[in-house]
Amino acid sequence: MALIAIPYFTGNGHTLRLAETIAEAAGKAGCTASLIDVEKMAAADWQELDDADAIVFGTPTYMGSAATEFKRFMDDTSDRWGDQEWTDKIAAAFTVSIFPGGDKLATLIQLSVFAAQHGMIWVGQDQIGAPVDDGKPGINDSGTWLGLTATSSRDKTQMVQPGDLESARLFGHRIARVARRWST
């Protein structure tokens, strides 16, 4: 069974909601998925990342880039980078911000470059939603292909827009499918 680790930082719970949705979908698709809060990293968390077949990075986009707390996690991987310990692992990412655009693509680019530096294999979004496919309203609403982007909702019972949650579920399935294929 493929192992998927989801290191994330959440400021107000929006990123966590996406991480949970991706993990749940990956679990239903036959993988083991675990959430790792980068603000509470322990030796076991680092070992889980090292053992994972896929790592899905999650951070809000603040001021056009990954949150400081997540960037600290990225910097803390330098020993693994030096030894290329994550080479050939599957990598993917997701981000959320308050605006529909919100410069989220800049964060995904930052995360994809980070993954490339680690020698990882990047997986992007594969969902074509409306307006191209009218049967998929709200799916990949932003038309971002590098990874999953979402818009936060002021409604704290919802956290992110419903279409973005469904996009996260579909993204979790895609990552699981790729991780299973790559780990065999």
TINU-276842 format. One record per residue (C-alpha): residue number from 1; residue in one letter; x, y, z. Coordinates in nm, 4 decimals. Each point is the difference from the previous one (the first is absolute). Layout:
REM TINU-276842
{site NUM; A; {X; Y; Z}}
...
This chain:
REM TINU-276842
{site 1; M; {0.0000; 0.0000; 0.0000}}
{site 2; A; {0.1394; 0.3371; -0.1004}}
{site 3; L; {0.0758; 0.2457; 0.2786}}
{site 4; I; {-0.0882; 0.3662; -0.0452}}
{site 5; A; {0.1259; 0.2633; 0.2444}}
{site 6; I; {-0.1630; 0.3429; 0.0053}}
{site 7; P; {0.2154; 0.2587; 0.1776}}
{site 8; Y; {-0.1993; 0.3199; 0.0403}}
{site 9; F; {-0.0217; 0.3314; 0.1777}}
{site 10; T; {-0.3372; 0.1518; 0.0716}}
{site 11; G; {-0.0541; 0.3517; 0.1255}}
{site 12; N; {-0.3749; -0.0031; 0.0593}}
{site 13; G; {-0.1018; -0.3557; -0.0888}}
{site 14; H; {-0.0521; 0.0382; -0.3752}}
{site 15; T; {0.3122; -0.1921; -0.1009}}
{site 16; L; {-0.0756; -0.2698; 0.2563}}
{site 17; R; {-0.3488; -0.0463; -0.1502}}
{site 18; L; {0.1558; -0.0586; -0.3423}}
{site 19; A; {0.2651; -0.2342; 0.1455}}
{site 20; E; {-0.2696; -0.2067; 0.1733}}
{site 21; T; {-0.2033; -0.0213; -0.3206}}
{site 22; I; {0.3016; -0.1106; -0.2058}}
{site 23; A; {0.0986; -0.2564; 0.2656}}
{site 24; E; {-0.3516; -0.1409; 0.0236}}
{site 25; A; {-0.0247; -0.0339; -0.3788}}
{site 26; A; {0.3421; -0.1650; -0.0219}}
{site 27; G; {-0.1047; -0.2428; 0.2726}}
{site 28; K; {-0.3175; -0.0913; -0.1866}}
{site 29; A; {0.2125; -0.0513; -0.3111}}
{site 30; G; {0.2094; -0.2683; 0.1698}}
{site 31; C; {0.2914; 0.1913; 0.1527}}
{site 32; T; {0.1039; 0.0787; 0.3525}}
{site 33; A; {0.0078; 0.3758; 0.0473}}
{site 34; S; {0.1226; 0.1917; 0.3021}}
{site 35; L; {-0.0092; 0.3657; 0.0957}}
{site 36; I; {0.3132; 0.1658; 0.1373}}
{site 37; D; {-0.0272; 0.3431; 0.1601}}
{site 38; V; {0.3336; 0.1654; -0.0849}}
{site 39; E; {-0.0179; 0.2121; 0.3154}}
{site 40; K; {0.0119; -0.3152; 0.2142}}
{site 41; M; {0.2672; -0.2043; -0.1779}}
{site 42; A; {0.1496; -0.2900; 0.1942}}
{site 43; A; {0.2477; -0.2708; -0.0997}}
{site 44; A; {-0.2892; -0.2342; -0.0837}}
{site 45; D; {-0.1414; 0.2581; -0.2427}}
{site 46; W; {0.3313; 0.0274; -0.1820}}
{site 47; Q; {0.0165; -0.3796; -0.0189}}
{site 48; E; {-0.3526; -0.0094; -0.1414}}
{site 49; L; {0.1037; 0.2453; -0.2723}}
{site 50; D; {0.3096; -0.2067; -0.0764}}
{site 51; D; {-0.2092; -0.3190; -0.0245}}
{site 52; A; {-0.2793; 0.1507; -0.2104}}
{site 53; D; {-0.0504; -0.0838; -0.3660}}
{site 54; A; {-0.1575; 0.3421; -0.0561}}
{site 55; I; {0.0210; 0.3330; 0.1814}}
{site 56; V; {-0.2743; 0.2573; -0.0506}}
{site 57; F; {0.1008; 0.3466; 0.1205}}
{site 58; G; {-0.2687; 0.2337; 0.1337}}
{site 59; T; {0.0270; 0.3643; 0.0991}}
{site 60; P; {-0.2076; 0.3127; -0.0216}}
{site 61; T; {0.1208; 0.2676; -0.2367}}
{site 62; Y; {0.0961; 0.3085; 0.1975}}
{site 63; M; {0.1316; 0.3039; -0.1864}}
{site 64; G; {0.0632; -0.2010; -0.3166}}
{site 65; S; {0.1939; -0.2928; 0.1456}}
{site 66; A; {-0.0061; -0.2877; 0.2453}}
{site 67; A; {-0.0637; 0.0959; 0.3613}}
{site 68; T; {0.3109; 0.0630; 0.2124}}
{site 69; E; {-0.0766; -0.3055; 0.2137}}
{site 70; F; {-0.0044; -0.2241; -0.3059}}
{site 71; K; {0.3118; 0.1616; -0.1443}}
{site 72; R; {0.1761; -0.0843; 0.3283}}
{site 73; F; {-0.0947; -0.3655; -0.0563}}
{site 74; M; {0.1364; 0.0215; -0.3546}}
{site 75; D; {0.3292; 0.1409; 0.1284}}
{site 76; D; {0.0163; -0.2749; 0.2632}}
{site 77; T; {0.0152; -0.2627; -0.2767}}
{site 78; S; {0.3482; 0.1114; -0.1081}}
{site 79; D; {0.1704; -0.3115; 0.1435}}
{site 80; R; {-0.2372; -0.2203; -0.1977}}
{site 81; W; {0.0661; 0.2138; -0.3068}}
{site 82; G; {0.3757; -0.0397; 0.0373}}
{site 83; D; {-0.0360; -0.3774; -0.0035}}
{site 84; Q; {-0.2905; 0.0054; -0.2520}}
{site 85; E; {-0.2005; -0.2203; 0.2374}}
{site 86; W; {-0.3335; 0.0856; -0.1657}}
{site 87; T; {0.1124; -0.0696; -0.3575}}
{site 88; D; {-0.2718; -0.1658; -0.2112}}
{site 89; K; {-0.2759; 0.0522; 0.2574}}
{site 90; I; {-0.3257; 0.1348; -0.1385}}
{site 91; A; {-0.0567; 0.3670; 0.0887}}
{site 92; A; {-0.3090; 0.2178; -0.0245}}
{site 93; A; {-0.1269; 0.3124; 0.1717}}
{site 94; F; {-0.3015; 0.2056; 0.0907}}
{site 95; T; {-0.0543; 0.3527; 0.1214}}
{site 96; V; {-0.2826; 0.2282; 0.1042}}
{site 97; S; {-0.0500; 0.3737; 0.0286}}
{site 98; I; {-0.2849; 0.2422; 0.0517}}
{site 99; F; {-0.0136; 0.1241; -0.3609}}
{site 100; P; {-0.0897; -0.2217; -0.2973}}
{site 101; G; {0.3314; 0.0945; -0.1668}}
{site 102; G; {0.1994; 0.0922; 0.3051}}
{site 103; D; {0.3391; -0.0676; -0.1617}}
{site 104; K; {-0.0368; -0.3695; 0.0876}}
{site 105; L; {0.1835; -0.1046; -0.3148}}
{site 106; A; {0.3156; 0.1645; 0.1383}}
{site 107; T; {-0.0243; -0.2290; 0.3046}}
{site 108; L; {-0.0481; -0.3098; -0.2148}}
{site 109; I; {0.3015; 0.0974; -0.2096}}
{site 110; Q; {0.2040; 0.0441; 0.3190}}
{site 111; L; {-0.1072; -0.3457; 0.1213}}
{site 112; S; {0.0617; -0.1699; -0.3357}}
{site 113; V; {0.3523; 0.1444; -0.0149}}
{site 114; F; {0.0554; -0.1217; 0.3578}}
{site 115; A; {-0.1142; -0.3495; -0.1029}}
{site 116; A; {0.2217; 0.0091; -0.3098}}
{site 117; Q; {0.2991; 0.0875; 0.2172}}
{site 118; H; {-0.0743; -0.3163; 0.1980}}
{site 119; G; {-0.0154; -0.2053; -0.3211}}
{site 120; M; {-0.3706; -0.0693; 0.0423}}
{site 121; I; {-0.2545; -0.0804; -0.2722}}
{site 122; W; {-0.2702; 0.2723; -0.0193}}
{site 123; V; {-0.3722; -0.0723; -0.0393}}
{site 124; G; {-0.2324; 0.2822; -0.0986}}
{site 125; Q; {-0.3731; 0.0441; -0.0306}}
{site 126; D; {-0.1880; -0.1999; -0.2664}}
{site 127; Q; {-0.3548; 0.1312; 0.0355}}
{site 128; I; {-0.1668; 0.2086; -0.2690}}
{site 129; G; {-0.3040; 0.1680; 0.1484}}
{site 130; A; {-0.2480; 0.2568; -0.1183}}
{site 131; P; {-0.0119; 0.2001; -0.2201}}
{site 132; V; {0.1686; -0.2621; -0.2227}}
{site 133; D; {-0.1989; -0.2864; 0.1526}}
{site 134; D; {-0.3378; 0.1365; 0.1092}}
{site 135; G; {-0.0647; -0.3229; 0.1917}}
{site 136; K; {0.2763; 0.0868; 0.2487}}
{site 137; P; {-0.0905; 0.3381; 0.1505}}
{site 138; G; {0.2509; 0.1208; 0.2584}}
{site 139; I; {0.2618; -0.2641; -0.0856}}
{site 140; N; {0.3488; 0.1477; -0.0453}}
{site 141; D; {-0.1754; 0.3341; -0.0172}}
{site 142; S; {0.3228; 0.1940; -0.0405}}
{site 143; G; {0.1272; -0.2170; -0.2852}}
{site 144; T; {0.3279; -0.0575; 0.1839}}
{site 145; W; {0.1830; -0.3105; -0.1190}}
{site 146; L; {0.3190; 0.0048; 0.2066}}
{site 147; G; {-0.1848; -0.1085; 0.3142}}
{site 148; L; {-0.3158; 0.0560; 0.2003}}
{site 149; T; {-0.1056; 0.3547; 0.0785}}
{site 150; A; {-0.2928; 0.0993; 0.2169}}
{site 151; T; {-0.1753; 0.3128; 0.1177}}
{site 152; S; {-0.0704; 0.0355; 0.3697}}
{site 153; S; {-0.3512; 0.0602; 0.1203}}
{site 154; R; {-0.0938; 0.2358; 0.2803}}
{site 155; D; {-0.2518; -0.2677; 0.1043}}
{site 156; K; {0.2054; -0.1909; 0.2586}}
{site 157; T; {-0.2312; -0.3019; -0.0237}}
{site 158; Q; {0.1003; -0.0293; -0.3653}}
{site 159; M; {0.3614; 0.1353; 0.0046}}
{site 160; V; {0.0412; -0.0173; -0.3814}}
{site 161; Q; {-0.2393; 0.0165; -0.2931}}
{site 162; P; {-0.1954; -0.3247; -0.0687}}
{site 163; G; {0.1453; -0.0374; -0.3505}}
{site 164; D; {0.3501; 0.0316; 0.1443}}
{site 165; L; {-0.0732; -0.2766; 0.2518}}
{site 166; E; {-0.1195; -0.2235; -0.2814}}
{site 167; S; {0.3120; 0.0940; -0.1983}}
{site 168; A; {0.2077; -0.0985; 0.3063}}
{site 169; R; {-0.1790; -0.3358; 0.0172}}
{site 170; L; {0.0724; -0.0633; -0.3683}}
{site 171; F; {0.3607; 0.1126; 0.0478}}
{site 172; G; {0.0367; -0.2473; 0.2884}}
{site 173; H; {-0.1244; -0.2793; -0.2266}}
{site 174; R; {0.2465; 0.1012; -0.2723}}
{site 175; I; {0.2939; 0.0066; 0.2398}}
{site 176; A; {-0.0990; -0.3412; 0.1374}}
{site 177; R; {-0.0271; -0.1439; -0.3519}}
{site 178; V; {0.3441; 0.1328; -0.0932}}
{site 179; A; {0.1572; -0.1060; 0.3320}}
{site 180; R; {-0.1358; -0.3543; -0.0363}}
{site 181; R; {0.1268; -0.0194; -0.3567}}
{site 182; W; {0.3409; 0.1447; 0.0859}}
{site 183; S; {0.0541; -0.2160; 0.3115}}
{site 184; T; {-0.0512; -0.3346; -0.1757}}
